[in-house]
Amino acid sequence: MIIQVNNLTKRYKNHLAVDNLSLAIPEGSIFGLLGPNGAGKTSFIRILTQITQADEGEILFGGEKLNSSHVLQIGYLPEERGLYKKMKVGEQLLYFAELKGMKSSEAKSRLKYWIDKFEVHTWLNKKVEELSKGMQQKVQFIATVIHQPKLLILDEPFSGFDPINAQVLTDEILNLRKEGATIIFSTHRMDSVELLCDHIALINRSKKVLDGPVHQIKQEHKSNLFELVYTGNTISSNPVFDAQEIWNEGDKRCVGIVPNQNISNRELLLNLMNQGIEPISFREKLPTMEEIFIKTVGISNLENHEENLAGK
Amino acid sequence: MKKIWLVSKREFLTRVKKKSFLVMTLLSPLLIVLFYGIIFYFSINKDVTDSVKTICVVDAGNHFNKQLKNSKTIHFDFREITHKEAIDRIEAGLYYAVIEVPEELKEIKTLEILCIEQPSLGTLDYIETQMQSVIRNSKLASNGINQDLLNEINQTTVQLKTLKITDTGVEKGNSGVTTFIGFIGAFLIYLFIFLYGVQVMRGVIEEKTNRIVELIISSVRPFQLMMGKIMGIAMVGLTQFVIWVVLVVVLSAPVSQLVMNLLDVNPEIIAQAQTQSQISGAGQESIGGLGGFIADLGQFNFLLIGGMFLFFFISGYLFYGSLFAAIGSAVDNETDTQQFMFPITMPLIFAFVLAQSSVVNSPNSSLSVWLSMIPFTSPVVMMVRLPFGVPQWQILASMASMIVGFIFTVWLASRIYRIGILTFGKKPTYREIWRWLFMSN
C-alpha cells in the first residue's frame, strides 16, 4: 500500500468535510476517488498534499507518517489550475521542479525528457501567454510530473482538456503507471474514469460509501442481467428465465435476460438456442459505477446533497 | 529556508528582467527631481503663472506720492478718474481693480478696492505691504529721518547659526540641511513602502486569480510563499535603491561642476542675488550658501543615519508589505482591495503629512516622540527626527517596537494569507478575516 488512510476527519466552521475516512491505495494502481461535487474529495486531497491538516486520524505514505519530505514524491494537478502567464515555459517548469525539492541539474534533464517526448523545443523560451490553450494544458501536465512523483493526484483531470489532449493525458498516465507510479483520479464524472481505474472509492456526504477493486465491486453489484442480440422469433419469458425486449431494428432484436436462480450460463444458452434463434451477441451486463453509486446511496440522498450545497 | 530563497529568487528575477524595471529605475529619479523642481520653482516664482494686473490708484490727495512699487505681475497706475469711469474701465478689462483714496483723509487705515473677481490673498497682501511701507517711510521722513538712514535701517539683517552641544563638543548645526536630510530619508521610505507594498499585493492577487496558488502550496508552505514574495520584492527595491545611490555618486561630481560653472559664468547674478536677499532681510539661504550647504552635509553622523535608514527601510517595508500580502490574499481582484487598503494606507499617509509639518517644526515634541515609537508611523517619522539629534534610548525603543511590530504583522498576515489564498468568491468581511486568524490549518 502506498497510501493508508486511517480514520481521517476534517471539520470546517459549520460542516464536516471528511468524516472518519479510512482507505488503502495499492502501489501501482489507478485509484478512482469518485463522488458528487462537494462530497469531500478535494478536502481529502488537500490533506494528502499537505495543503491543510486533518483534525483527526492519520495518513501513512509508504508506511511512514505523512510529512514534508513526501512532497517531492507527490505530483498534484489541482482542479483549479494555472501557470504564471508572463514567465517563460522552460523557466517555469524548472521552478516547479525545484520548488518540489529537485536538484537543478536533475530538473534540467527531466525537462529535456518531456520536451523531447512532446516535441515542443520551440516553446521553451516562449511566455505561457503566447501559447494556445491546448499547449498550456501540456505544460501544466509536465509541471505536474516533472519531478517524477511516485504518487500522482489528478483532481478532475479532464475538465477543460480538449479531446486530443485528454487522450494524450490518458496515454501518459498509463505510461507512468507502467513505470511504477500510482495514480489517484478524483472526479464527479464517474463514467470518464471507469475504464481506467482498477480500484475505486465512492465518497458521498463526507463519508466513504464503498471501496475495492473495480471488478470485484462490479461482481458484487451486478444484477445477473444478460443482453442477447439475435434474429429470429420473439423470445418470451419461461420458467428458466425472464426476458424483456430492449429494442428491435428490422429483424434484429435485443432482449434483457434474467435467468432464474441456480442455472449455469451453459444451461441458459442451451435453452435460448432451443428457441430457434440466430444469436449475434450475448454478454453479461455489468452495472456502471454511476449505477452502483446511485443504487448504494439512493438517488434522493444524492439530490438532497446537491441542493444543500447550492443553498449554502 | 531554501524554498523561501527559491520563491524570492523567482520574484526578484522576473521583475528585474523586465524592461520596465530598467526604465523606471533610470527615469524615476529624474521624474522625482523634476517634480520637486517644478514645485520648488513655482513656490519661489509664485507669479510666473499670473498675468500682469494693473491696479488704478485714484489718489487725488497724493497720499502715496506715486511711490507704490510695481512687481512682476502687479502694476500701479496713478490716474484721477471718477467712480463711474472706474467701473466702466474695470468692466472693459482696462484695469484689474481700482482703489479710490479719499482726498480729505488724514490717516489711512482702511481702503476699498473695486474689482470684478475676488483678488487672491497674495495680491491683496502685496498691495497692502506696498502701501504700508510708503506711509511708514513718509511718517519716518516727517519725523526727521532722512532717506540714507532709512535705507540703512531697512538693510538690517540678523542670522542665527546653530551650535549643537554634543558628546564630542560643540558642533555647527544647520536647520535647512537637517530638514533636507531627514526629509529625503522619510520620503524614500514612504515611497518604497507604497510602491513595493502594492507590488506584493498585486503579486498575491495574480497568483490567486491565475489559480496557480494551489499547485504551489502543494510544494511549499503558504508562509514560505508569502515570505519569499515579500523578500524577493524587497530585493528588487534594494537593487533599485543601490542603483540610485551609485548614480548619485557617479553623477553628483559632474553635475555640481556644471552648476558651479553656470554660476561662474554669471557672477553678477550671484552678487545681485546676495544683495537682494540682504535687502529682503530674510535669513534665507542665498545661492552663495550652496557651498556652505554642501559643507554642512559633512556635519552629520552618516553612519548612524545611514544605518537607521536601512533598518527602517527594511523593517517598515516588512511591516507594511506583509499587511499588503494579507489584503491580496483575501480578495479575488484589485478592485476589491479598496476597502482593506484604506486602514493600512491611512497611517502611512498620516505619518508622511505630519513628518512634513509638525515633526519638522518640533522634532522633539511629545507628538513627534510618540509617532516615532508606533511602528505604523515610526519609519517615516524617525527619519525626519534623526538628523536633529534623538536620545539613544528613544532610538533603541523605536527599533525594538518596530521589530516587535513587524514580527506581529508577519504573523497576522500569514494567518490570513494561508486561508485567504484558497478562498474564492465573495469578498470577505472584516469579521470573516478575524475568524481566519484562529482557524486551524
Contacts between the chains, C-beta under 8 A, distances in Angstrom:
chain1	res1	chain2	res2	distance
A	13	B	435	7.5
A	13	B	439	7.7
A	46	B	422	8.0
A	49	B	218	4.1
A	50	B	218	7.1
A	51	B	214	6.9
A	51	B	217	5.4
A	51	B	218	5.8
A	51	B	422	7.3
A	52	B	441	5.5
A	53	B	440	7.0
A	53	B	441	4.5
A	55	B	440	7.0
A	71	B	218	7.2
A	71	B	219	5.8
A	74	B	218	7.2
A	76	B	214	8.0
A	76	B	215	6.7
A	76	B	218	4.4
A	77	B	215	7.8
A	78	B	211	7.6
A	78	B	214	4.1
A	78	B	215	5.7
A	78	B	218	7.4
A	80	B	211	4.2
A	80	B	214	5.8
A	80	B	424	7.7
A	81	B	211	5.7
A	81	B	212	7.4
A	81	B	214	7.3
A	81	B	215	6.1
A	82	B	210	3.9
A	82	B	211	3.9
A	82	B	212	4.3
A	82	B	215	7.6
A	83	B	210	7.0
A	83	B	212	6.1
A	84	B	14	7.7
A	84	B	210	6.8
A	84	B	212	6.3
A	85	B	210	6.6
A	86	B	14	6.9
A	87	B	10	8.0
A	87	B	14	6.2
A	95	B	6	7.3
A	95	B	10	5.6
A	96	B	215	7.5
A	96	B	219	7.2
A	98	B	6	5.6
A	99	B	3	6.4
A	99	B	6	5.9
A	99	B	7	7.5
A	99	B	216	6.7
A	99	B	219	4.2
A	99	B	220	5.8
A	100	B	219	5.0
A	101	B	219	7.8
A	143	B	215	7.1
A	144	B	215	8.0
